[in-house]
Amino acid sequence: MADEKTVLIGKCGPTVMLPKQGSRVVPLRQTAPLRVDVAGGGPVGLAFACTIKSLLGEQVSVRVHDRRWMRQGNRVVWKGLAEGNNRREQVVTLQSNVWASLPVAVQERLFAPGKFSEMWPLGPDSPASKGRPRNIKIRWIEDCLLDMAQDVYGIEVVPGAYTPPARFDGLHVLAIADGARSATRAAFSSQFGTPSRELFSVDGSPLDERVLGIRVTAKSPDEHTVPLTVAQNRFLFNSLGGGFINMRLTAEEASEIVALGESGPVSCIGKFGCTMRPASNGRFVCDRHRAVFKPSVDKLSYLWPRILDGLRFFGVGVADVVGINSFTLGMQQMSKFTAQLAPSTFGFLLGDAANSLHFWPGRGLNTGLKSALSLAVNLQKRWRGKAFRAADFAQHEGIMQQLQYREKSRAWTTMLMPDSEGTPRGIEDRIREGLQGPADRAALVKTLFERVLDIKKRMGDRMGPLATDEWYYGRVNALDTRTLKVLVESGAWITREIGGEEVEVPSAAPAATAPEPVRRGLSLVS
Ligand SMILES: Cc1cc2nc3c(=O)[nH]c(=O)nc-3n(C[C@H](O)[C@H](O)[C@H](O)COP(=O)(O)OP(=O)(O)OC[C@H]3O[C@@H](n4cnc5c(N)ncnc54)[C@H](O)[C@@H]3O)c2cc1C
């Protein structure tokens, strides 16, 4: 704190020395603060806002807009179901290179006891010196950051959609973080270019995958299920005392994702992000449209028994399901992430608005937070109290291009799923192959069980205790023969192909003084 006799200054920018009567001579800032607007207050937009404020303090004035907020008294809060906002319940995994680079106050708030777990092992983006990846609920991240923006950082938070102004009127930075379908990015397409799907197509058609997200309460410790997830590519369970079992579907299975209203199918799940919740008689119903999830009532459904088998694999039952939703995943290439929008205004794409990824390798939010850290640190380094030039952002743009290359290559490889010869054999082919032809149950149980044990062994002691071999045998042997065949055909995670060096970004936290003692362990990826 400054005493009454001193005049405070910031960290950078031109300064003058002003004598003050009866006081020390201290430098005084001459310039107005850096002015930053953020379109979209999801986890990335808010993390960026809090980070730049923690780095520049009074030197920056930040305003964030989000259409999922509303005013309540003198605060801004998240809209709820009553206001038509389905809060996201996903559990995400943050790598330690990312969480340990956030401002310390943010880390302390996010990682309160009971609010995170360490389920996944160390790896190149979670080195032993920083710690294991951490599972955390996306909703908790959003709640903490919106509170911190208001209570700790004095950021102006504005409920409502962001609309690009006719003139920027002295704004220096527009951070565009309004998600994968960014309307703000589209409004500035002449500066950023139009995203292209060409590179993420097969035989000229963009590749989209349909996924079911089955939210469950878990019965086993989070990390017990890791070897089951890594042994196949049909189901992925990311948990924090419960979470989503994600299930990749074929086009035929996806065609079963229908919501039935009183007089037939209605637009609901898959289209509006609706969640189907358990209701009477084993049905799953949408709270908004009152429509029924067809597979849950259709005795002829092919998909429903396969969903139930996925639950069984992870040791949960239909009574543990709290919601079902569905989404489509595809990728597109951006040509640039930084653009001059007006003589003194630069725009930056961040988070999913910049790089929306297939979530299987769990890197979407990590990549978004890396982009936010990179921009915040770049702005801190370059702000000198006067208009920026394009050259000021060469480093940040370079990191964005590296992230795009690294993360989209990883996600695309996961979508194409090369076989042992390197020939692409996508998930649909593999699932179809599993569902057809003769099946030798004993051989399938043996193959999948051996795979699980091998992964369990590879993880060694760099995770908490895993379940007994008998428990894993029970999980594998509980499956229907067809599901077993699908899981075997889907293959174990291609950890070698998608592993390797990660993109490093500058940290907004002070360098750790004494790294934790290194607990050596194997990496899931290499
Ligand atoms: C099933 C699933 C599992 C995942 N698991 C992981 C994981 O394990 N690890 C990981 O790193 N990532 C994971 N991800 C990805 C992660 O959820 C996203 O990358 C992350 O939410 C992106 O954050 P964001 O802030 O960029 O965008 P969003 O979360 O989409 O936020 C955008 C915000 O902008 C607001 N908005 C939109 N338009 C406007 C507008 N015009 N004006 C104002 N506001 C607007 C929205 O209301 C929203 O709050 C997963 C994703 C899915 C679907």
The ligand as a Tripos MOL2 file, in Angstrom:
@<TRIPOS>MOLECULE
LIG
   53    58     1     0     0
SMALL
NO_CHARGES

@<TRIPOS>ATOM
      1 C1        -17.4380  -33.2830  -23.2070 C.3       1 LIG1
      2 C2        -16.2970  -32.3420  -23.1440 C.ar      1 LIG1
      3 C3        -15.2060  -32.6520  -22.3470 C.ar      1 LIG1
      4 C4        -14.1260  -31.7900  -22.2770 C.ar      1 LIG1
      5 N1        -13.0520  -32.1410  -21.5090 N.ar      1 LIG1
      6 C5        -11.9780  -31.3290  -21.4760 C.ar      1 LIG1
      7 C6        -10.8120  -31.6720  -20.7030 C.ar      1 LIG1
      8 O1        -10.7440  -32.7080  -20.0140 O.2       1 LIG1
      9 N2         -9.7500  -30.8270  -20.7150 N.ar      1 LIG1
     10 C7         -9.7850  -29.6720  -21.4530 C.ar      1 LIG1
     11 O2         -8.7780  -28.9400  -21.4500 O.2       1 LIG1
     12 N3        -10.8770  -29.3070  -22.1670 N.ar      1 LIG1
     13 C8        -11.9640  -30.1020  -22.2140 C.ar      1 LIG1
     14 N4        -13.0510  -29.7360  -22.9490 N.ar      1 LIG1
     15 C9        -13.0510  -28.4520  -23.6900 C.3       1 LIG1
     16 C10       -13.4530  -27.2620  -22.8410 C.3       1 LIG1
     17 O3        -14.7200  -27.4630  -22.2450 O.3       1 LIG1
     18 C11       -13.4840  -26.0260  -23.7380 C.3       1 LIG1
     19 O4        -12.2750  -25.9430  -24.4430 O.3       1 LIG1
     20 C12       -13.6470  -24.7440  -22.9000 C.3       1 LIG1
     21 O5        -14.9090  -24.7020  -22.2790 O.3       1 LIG1
     22 C13       -13.4850  -23.5010  -23.7770 C.3       1 LIG1
     23 O6        -13.5960  -22.3370  -22.9990 O.3       1 LIG1
     24 P1        -13.9040  -20.9330  -23.6740 P.3       1 LIG1
     25 O7        -14.0290  -19.9750  -22.5250 O.co2     1 LIG1
     26 O8        -12.9610  -20.6580  -24.7590 O.co2     1 LIG1
     27 O9        -15.3110  -21.1000  -24.4160 O.3       1 LIG1
     28 P2        -16.7200  -21.3970  -23.8010 P.3       1 LIG1
     29 O10       -16.5910  -22.2610  -22.6070 O.co2     1 LIG1
     30 O11       -17.5730  -21.8610  -24.9170 O.co2     1 LIG1
     31 O12       -17.2340  -19.9650  -23.3000 O.3       1 LIG1
     32 C14       -17.6400  -18.9660  -24.2100 C.3       1 LIG1
     33 C15       -18.4650  -17.9360  -23.4450 C.3       1 LIG1
     34 O13       -18.8410  -16.9110  -24.3460 O.3       1 LIG1
     35 C16       -20.1990  -16.5550  -24.1110 C.3       1 LIG1
     36 N5        -20.7010  -15.9950  -25.3590 N.ar      1 LIG1
     37 C17       -20.9350  -16.6220  -26.5280 C.ar      1 LIG1
     38 N6        -21.3230  -15.7370  -27.4630 N.ar      1 LIG1
     39 C18       -21.3240  -14.5190  -26.8660 C.ar      1 LIG1
     40 C19       -21.6100  -13.2080  -27.3060 C.ar      1 LIG1
     41 N7        -21.9650  -12.9490  -28.5650 N.pl3     1 LIG1
     42 N8        -21.5070  -12.1960  -26.4230 N.ar      1 LIG1
     43 C20       -21.1360  -12.4320  -25.1310 C.ar      1 LIG1
     44 N9        -20.8580  -13.6560  -24.6670 N.ar      1 LIG1
     45 C21       -20.9430  -14.6760  -25.5310 C.ar      1 LIG1
     46 C22       -20.8620  -17.8350  -23.6680 C.3       1 LIG1
     47 O14       -22.0070  -17.5620  -22.8860 O.3       1 LIG1
     48 C23       -19.7500  -18.4970  -22.8500 C.3       1 LIG1
     49 O15       -19.8100  -18.1540  -21.4900 O.3       1 LIG1
     50 C24       -14.1420  -30.5810  -23.0320 C.ar      1 LIG1
     51 C25       -15.2470  -30.2640  -23.8320 C.ar      1 LIG1
     52 C26       -16.3250  -31.1260  -23.9030 C.ar      1 LIG1
     53 C27       -17.4940  -30.7780  -24.7720 C.3       1 LIG1
@<TRIPOS>BOND
     1     1     2 1
     2     2     3 ar
     3     2    52 ar
     4     3     4 ar
     5     4     5 ar
     6     4    50 ar
     7     5     6 ar
     8     6     7 ar
     9     6    13 1
    10     7     8 2
    11     7     9 ar
    12     9    10 ar
    13    10    11 2
    14    10    12 ar
    15    12    13 ar
    16    13    14 ar
    17    14    15 1
    18    14    50 ar
    19    15    16 1
    20    16    17 1
    21    16    18 1
    22    18    19 1
    23    18    20 1
    24    20    21 1
    25    20    22 1
    26    22    23 1
    27    23    24 1
    28    24    25 2
    29    24    26 1
    30    24    27 1
    31    27    28 1
    32    28    29 2
    33    28    30 1
    34    28    31 1
    35    31    32 1
    36    32    33 1
    37    33    34 1
    38    33    48 1
    39    34    35 1
    40    35    36 1
    41    35    46 1
    42    36    37 ar
    43    36    45 ar
    44    37    38 ar
    45    38    39 ar
    46    39    40 ar
    47    39    45 ar
    48    40    41 1
    49    40    42 ar
    50    42    43 ar
    51    43    44 ar
    52    44    45 ar
    53    46    47 1
    54    46    48 1
    55    48    49 1
    56    50    51 ar
    57    51    52 ar
    58    52    53 1
@<TRIPOS>SUBSTRUCTURE
     1 LIG1         1 GROUP 0 **** ****
